[in-house]
Amino acid sequence: MAGLKTIIVLAFVLAIGFLLVILSSALYGNYFPLLVVATYCIAPLPNAICSCWSNPDDFMDSTGRLGLDLGRFLTGFFVVMGIALPAALAHSGIIQVSAMVMSIIGGLLIYGTIISFTMFFQEAEDF
């Protein structure tokens, strides 16, 4: 059971993630690392939308798998893009390597908090 302590810890980790991404932008005077926040906030949406569209039917295994697979693929694409975007920006010289590291760590903390929140507060289905 998730309680108030879980919410406080998740909010603290989320704040650290946002702080790292904002500092990676503000300390070096280049605001391209803020794109990571957008990709990590958009990342869970395809999985959530496609899981609502899927048909949870026990009798037909193949029904609804395409929607779940598409949602997982798009979520994985956004997560990899959140890691690859700062790396590509650092490789091209647009941002510094230390800003890349801070942006990647902060983005992973943001996405990890979103996933942890959905895991802890997901309602169980009763039949």
C-alpha positions as CSV (number, residue, x, y, z in Angstrom):
1,M,0.0,0.0,0.0
2,A,1.3,3.4,-1.0
3,G,0.8,6.1,1.5
4,L,1.9,9.6,2.3
5,K,5.6,8.7,2.7
6,T,5.6,7.3,-0.8
7,I,4.2,10.5,-2.2
8,I,6.7,12.6,-0.3
9,V,9.6,10.5,-1.5
10,L,8.4,10.5,-5.1
11,A,7.9,14.3,-5.0
12,F,11.4,14.7,-3.6
13,V,13.0,12.6,-6.4
14,L,10.9,14.4,-9.0
15,A,12.1,17.8,-7.7
16,I,15.7,16.6,-7.8
17,G,15.2,15.4,-11.4
18,F,13.7,18.8,-12.5
19,L,16.5,20.6,-10.6
20,L,19.2,18.7,-12.4
21,V,17.6,19.4,-15.8
22,I,17.1,23.1,-15.1
23,L,20.6,23.4,-13.7
24,S,22.0,21.7,-16.8
25,S,20.4,24.5,-18.8
26,A,20.9,27.5,-16.6
27,L,24.5,26.9,-15.5
28,Y,25.8,26.7,-19.1
29,G,23.5,29.3,-20.6
30,N,22.0,27.0,-23.2
31,Y,18.4,25.9,-22.9
32,F,18.4,22.9,-25.3
33,P,18.6,20.4,-22.4
34,L,15.0,21.4,-21.4
35,L,13.8,19.4,-24.3
36,V,14.5,16.3,-22.2
37,V,11.7,17.3,-19.8
38,A,9.2,17.3,-22.7
39,T,10.3,13.9,-24.0
40,Y,10.1,12.3,-20.5
41,C,6.7,13.8,-19.8
42,I,5.3,12.6,-23.1
43,A,6.9,9.1,-22.8
44,P,4.3,7.4,-20.6
45,L,1.3,8.7,-22.6
46,P,1.4,6.2,-25.6
47,N,1.6,3.3,-23.2
48,A,-1.3,4.6,-21.1
49,I,-3.5,5.4,-24.2
50,C,-2.8,2.2,-26.0
51,S,-3.4,0.1,-22.8
52,C,-6.9,1.7,-22.5
53,W,-7.7,0.8,-26.1
54,S,-6.5,-2.8,-25.9
55,N,-9.1,-5.5,-25.3
56,P,-8.3,-7.4,-22.1
57,D,-10.1,-10.6,-23.2
58,D,-8.9,-13.9,-21.8
59,F,-10.4,-15.9,-24.6
60,M,-8.6,-14.3,-27.5
61,D,-4.9,-13.8,-27.0
62,S,-4.2,-12.0,-30.3
63,T,-6.9,-9.4,-29.9
64,G,-5.5,-6.1,-28.7
65,R,-1.8,-7.0,-28.7
66,L,-1.1,-4.6,-31.6
67,G,-2.2,-1.6,-29.5
68,L,-0.2,-2.7,-26.5
69,D,2.9,-3.3,-28.7
70,L,2.5,0.0,-30.4
71,G,2.2,1.8,-27.0
72,R,5.3,0.1,-25.7
73,F,7.3,0.8,-28.8
74,L,6.4,4.5,-28.7
75,T,7.2,4.7,-25.0
76,G,10.5,3.1,-25.6
77,F,11.2,5.4,-28.4
78,F,10.6,8.5,-26.3
79,V,12.7,7.1,-23.4
80,V,15.6,6.4,-25.8
81,M,15.2,9.8,-27.4
82,G,15.4,11.4,-23.9
83,I,18.8,9.8,-23.5
84,A,20.0,10.2,-27.1
85,L,19.0,13.8,-27.6
86,P,21.5,15.3,-25.0
87,A,24.1,12.9,-26.2
88,A,23.6,14.1,-29.8
89,L,23.6,17.7,-28.7
90,A,26.8,17.2,-26.8
91,H,28.4,15.4,-29.7
92,S,27.6,18.2,-32.1
93,G,29.0,20.8,-29.6
94,I,25.7,22.6,-28.9
95,I,25.8,21.7,-25.2
96,Q,28.7,20.7,-22.9
97,V,29.3,17.2,-21.7
98,S,28.6,18.0,-18.1
99,A,25.3,19.5,-19.1
100,M,24.6,16.3,-21.0
101,V,25.3,14.1,-17.9
102,M,23.1,16.3,-15.7
103,S,20.3,16.3,-18.2
104,I,20.4,12.5,-18.7
105,I,20.4,11.8,-14.9
106,G,17.7,14.3,-14.3
107,G,15.6,13.0,-17.1
108,L,15.9,9.4,-15.9
109,L,14.9,10.5,-12.4
110,I,11.8,12.2,-13.8
111,Y,10.8,9.2,-15.9
112,G,11.5,6.8,-13.0
113,T,9.3,8.9,-10.7
114,I,6.5,8.8,-13.3
115,I,6.7,5.0,-13.6
116,S,7.0,4.5,-9.9
117,F,3.9,6.7,-9.3
118,T,1.9,4.6,-11.7
119,M,3.1,1.4,-10.2
120,F,2.4,2.4,-6.6
121,F,-1.0,3.9,-7.2
122,Q,-2.4,1.6,-9.8
123,E,-5.8,0.2,-8.9
124,A,-6.3,-3.6,-9.0
125,E,-9.1,-4.9,-11.2
126,D,-11.7,-7.1,-9.6
127,F,-13.6,-9.7,-11.5
